[in-house]
């Protein structure tokens, strides 16, 4: 047989930063006290557990969680049948792990049962087969969140999606391997059986099935016989534990055999064989080919033939190719055909199993998830349907009521309960009563606490650097280096071999991982892959923007590893026991002038690199969406630095963190390169509507407005006496920039709010600039919609705004000159700064 694999040993190997585990049922104390502890000790900070909604409700009564909502995210998934996949998804900077098997999140599932598990290790971006399996698994996770997490607050669903942020290798191209393929079954999609049989390329000679639970009508086994008509259908079961109807003994088309030795090491398992919970199916074709599949699916109708009304969600891994029969032999499946048939004593045992079967019962009240936001508790208002005059109790960690409230309101998306004076930070749940009867129990998720667990070491160091701006010793180098390494990762092409982490492994007195074994297929043993690692990570950029711009979620790869003062990578720092530096060994703190000099140097580097990115876009070497996301990060940090001027102790009055020449240069690069063409800040539709209308881009536009204000860009309609031609052109050019900014604004409240917040002070003088641009934006919209009268272009004067009479998509432009035969308009471009039209094509209006 194949060597046993300890799932807990897999969790302890390190190099991972986030985990997502799915299960049908769960012994939550085992997850919290053993699995979660091992994950955290191995450096996995962000952890998510998904489980069947009905089993979740039962767990809330029998063994409620203690740490959910604070140390990890717990999400119930509600489907017509059962949410039944058993998946472990571990994500790290350099590698990943996908485990698909039969194990539930229980002590038995991880240690004492006989389980069948597939282990897929992903090493770097060159492992296209492994990445393809991981991408297929994540596609299903997204479907579950979109269709089966009804009533779950979006903040909690967001924490689930954050797991993917820790796997930059997921951005690489994955391919479906011919030898290993992930299949998922769910209501409304092709059944697992349809997907599996579509992989056959010849008639089937015989079929071998193993499992612990069969439907009462044996619908799946009958379907196998009907569709494939095999010479023999062998069904291996363990009479001591199986759940199968006694009518199966009368079915001559099925050969039932004893599989009580399947997965048993006769030399090591003398004391007990363990519950046979493994599920698998072997299809042997007449041309000698074979298919073997294993995972969560029991040989039952809800698992394999899912229907909308009662179908399960399942996940299996399918193996094909030359190694399949060898794998089946090592697992014991090919030997099942030679196992003895069931005797009368076996059937008596099976009948007792059926009679003794106990189904877990959900409580008589509803359960759900709520989120703590500031001093409020938010949850799905549909949970209060049919509930009249609800009374709420805030529950503490010991299960007692901390406070009560009848104050519930609804805002459409949420039901909101407030507990005046109560400390929500100490609460774990909320109970809702109707006339003293418990009708709803909510598990509280403290989203901010869970999110903090998701911070990588780099993210925490960046946060410290950001906070240090307000102190006497700002960490300017680290702050700007984060921008240099995260935002501009596209410039990095060097792949560096990763240094394997040396982690301190803490002994667990309660349970040693080596004792918790599982029969497993290690896909890396079936097909060896070349191990390559690339130092990329997507979560840091997400956190940067999250810290600066209202919890944004934008990811970028990065290709430079952070090191500490000893030159160690983040992984090498795990478990390190550093000595404190003595006062004499510390470097002398730089004075304020030295800090400013360092800051100016770093800012100059960042602006130079941003200018290079914009130039690369103009040369067709860079995509606009990537440039805009990077510009967003740069502007966000420059804004934070400017906020320190005359406020932080290291920036004296009259000094600035961001020299004006650097601000002006960046503004000029933006205005002269990103406002012309079919795709620009005025026309993002070619990139995609989701991107164009996203919060991220709205915030970017607001930051561009902030930069224009900070550079002193204003609309000047006053023609000075004896204005020189060069002065006129400069004034009109600046007016054209303001006109472009006004059209970019488009009365978007998110854009306006970001600009307002970025400008900062609410003094009349500062906000007047923004109000003027808003007013100009409204006038531009009126012109473009034809709501105001226009004049013939023959009368055009420099400074007027021009509208094309026929072109459907037109940006209003400033008139540069007119000679009666041609009208010259300003273009915001270095290469071609004028556009010339004949007067009959244009109409104009005074810009006043």
Secondary structure, 3 states (H helix, E strand, C coil): CCCECCHHHHHHCCCCCEEEEEECCECHHHHHHHHHHHHHHCCCCEEEEEEEHHHHHHHHHHCCCCCECCCEEEEEECCCCCECCCEEEEECCCEEEEEEECCCECHHHHHHCECEEEEEEEECCCCHHHHHHHHHHHHHHHHHHHHCCCCCCHHHHHHHHHHHHCCHHHHCCCCCCCCEEEEEECCCCCCHHHHHHCCCCCCEEEEEEECCECCCCCHHHHHHHHHHCCCEEEEEECCCCCECCHHHHHCCCCEEEECCCCCCCCCCCCCCCCCECCCEEEEEECCCCEEEEEECCCCCHHHHCCCCCCCCEEEEEEEECCCHHHHHHHHCCCCHHHCCECCHHHHHHHHHHHHHCCCCCCCCCEEEEEEEECCEEEECHHHHCCCCCCEEEEEECCCCEEEEECCEEECCCCEEEECCCCCHHHEEEEEEEECCEEEEEEEEECHHHHHHHCCCHHHHHHHHHHHHHHCCCCCHHHHHHHHHHHHCHHHCCCCCCCCCCCCCCCCCCCCCHHHCCCEEEEHHHHCCCCCCCCCCCCHHHHHHHHHHCCCCCCCCCCCCCCECCCCCEHHHHCCCCCCCCCHHHCCCCCCHHHHHHHHHHHHHHHHHHHHHHHHHHHCCCCCHHHHHHHHHHHHHHHHHHHCCCCCCCCCCCCCCCCCHHHHHHHHHHHHHHCCCCCCECCECHHHCHHHHCCHHHHHHHHHHHHHHHHCCCCCCCCCCCCCCHHHHHHHHHHHHHHHHHHHHHCCCHHHHHHHHHHHCCCCHHHHHHHHHHHHHHHHHHHHHCCCCCCEEHHHCCCCCEEEECCCCCCCCEEEEEECCCCEEEECCCCCCCEEEECHHHEEEECCC
